[in-house]
Amino acid sequence: MKLLARYNRVNLITTIVVMLITGIIYYQAISLILTNQKDRDLMVEEQEIFDYVKLNHQLPQTFQSNDQQITFQQVQPGSVTREFINTEYFEKWSEEEIHRKHRHHKEQQGEYESGRGLISSITVGDKYYKIQIIESKVETEDLIRLIFAITIGVILLLLFVLLVINRLILNRIWQPFYSIMKELRLFNIADTHEIPQLNTSIEEFKELNDAVADMAAKAKHEYKDLKIFTENASHELLTPIAVINSKLDTLIQTENFSERQSKLLNDLYSAASRLNRLNQSLLLLVKIENRLLHEQQQIKLHELAEEMIVQFEEIFQDKGIKLTYKLAPKEIYASKYLAEILLSNLISNAIRHNHKNGEIIINLDAGRFIIQNTGNSEALPDEKIFTRFHKSSGSEGSGLGLTISKQICENFKFSLKYSFIDKYHTFIIDFNDNKH
């Protein structure tokens, strides 16, 4: 989940919860205020009854209107406790209302509504009366509902506005961050392109941009130094390796060596040859990474693959490897020199890591080049297979063949992938990413 979506979700949930809590509190507060107002009205009516009895020494007539009822009941002295109560108020309908509301049930004369009442007492002469004053709360509750509905409407409008504003403003605020992420995705340590400075007023994004730019500059500088060192070291090794090979050739041609001396010389010659192949591989890798091999042309890959297969024919026969191949016509725009190295490395790898009387299957179609070989019964580790100098135990290779193959494919905008299908170690070159 994106940070913006997470922030909007948390912000929205928090706002809704706060609004609900404050809405409930607001509703209760309004209800309490209006109830207190109704209680004061009841107290006014009570005081008017007291004043009337004091002046006239008798109870007023029983009073009843559409929103108020007053009743008197003689009771035992001291049996009444003054209190406010929530009760029901019976609203009597007029004849017109009865006819309009209940055409088929005219026996109903009214309906009960919620009301607020005050129970009090008064003494008139030697008689003790219970006073019950009830007022309808319908108008009060309607007012509360109206206020609450308006409040909910305002809250919903506020939430909508906040959501829209957050989305618009936060998208603009986070735009520098997305620009930095885009530059990081496009970052290539071998390119000369530098991460540009962002024009933003947000201090944190400025610091992030500066940190990323500094990191990229340091990485490019260290990579350049390492590349120069590798290239120079490989070039400097060419001369002593050539001298060692030349002297060993001369020494081997000398007669009168014992069997032990001959074995030692052969071991030295093999080690020097491996060192020479390793040095050549490193030089080739540096040239590929630096894009120094630009001679690209239209290549008939199926013809080139068939030529490479013919070159390895004797090795197939010596190891008893069964070769099956199917090459459909396919042309690519690439360096022929690098394409030969790519096919040679993949075929050599399939032979080197195969077993006696094993099998190799090669297929080429318009979209992919697939080479499969038998060998170890377990899959190779995906995270290490294209790593420099990684090789299986007992391998006589330099550990750079698949690394070079991977780099060549990236140079041609191809993709090289490994998988273990059934009993076959499978390498697939996908041509669909080629830009030409």
HELIX and SHEET records of a PDB file:
HELIX    1   1 LEU A    3  ASN A   56  1                                  54    
HELIX    2   2 GLU A   95  LYS A  101  1                                   7    
HELIX    3   3 VAL A  138  ILE A  173  1                                  36    
HELIX    4   4 GLN A  175  LEU A  186  1                                  12    
HELIX    5   5 GLU A  203  ILE A  252  1                                  50    
HELIX    6   6 GLU A  259  GLU A  289  1                                  31    
HELIX    7   7 LEU A  301  GLN A  311  1                                  11    
HELIX    8   8 GLU A  313  ASP A  318  1                                   6    
HELIX    9   9 LYS A  336  ARG A  352  1                                  17    
HELIX   10  10 GLY A  401  ASN A  411  1                                  11    
HELIX   11  11 PHE A  431  ASP A  433  5                                   3    
SHEET    1   A 5 PHE A  63  GLN A  64  0                                        
SHEET    2   A 5 GLN A  68  GLN A  74 -1                                        
SHEET    3   A 5 LYS A 127  SER A 136 -1                                        
SHEET    4   A 5 GLY A 110  VAL A 124 -1                                        
SHEET    5   A 5 GLU A  83  LYS A  92 -1                                        
SHEET    1   B 2 GLN A 297  LYS A 300  0                                        
SHEET    2   B 2 GLU A 331  ALA A 334 -1                                        
SHEET    1   C 5 LYS A 322  LEU A 327  0                                        
SHEET    2   C 5 GLU A 359  LEU A 364  1                                        
SHEET    3   C 5 ARG A 368  ASN A 373 -1                                        
SHEET    4   C 5 TYR A 424  ASP A 430 -1                                        
SHEET    5   C 5 SER A 415  ILE A 421 -1                                        
END                                                                             
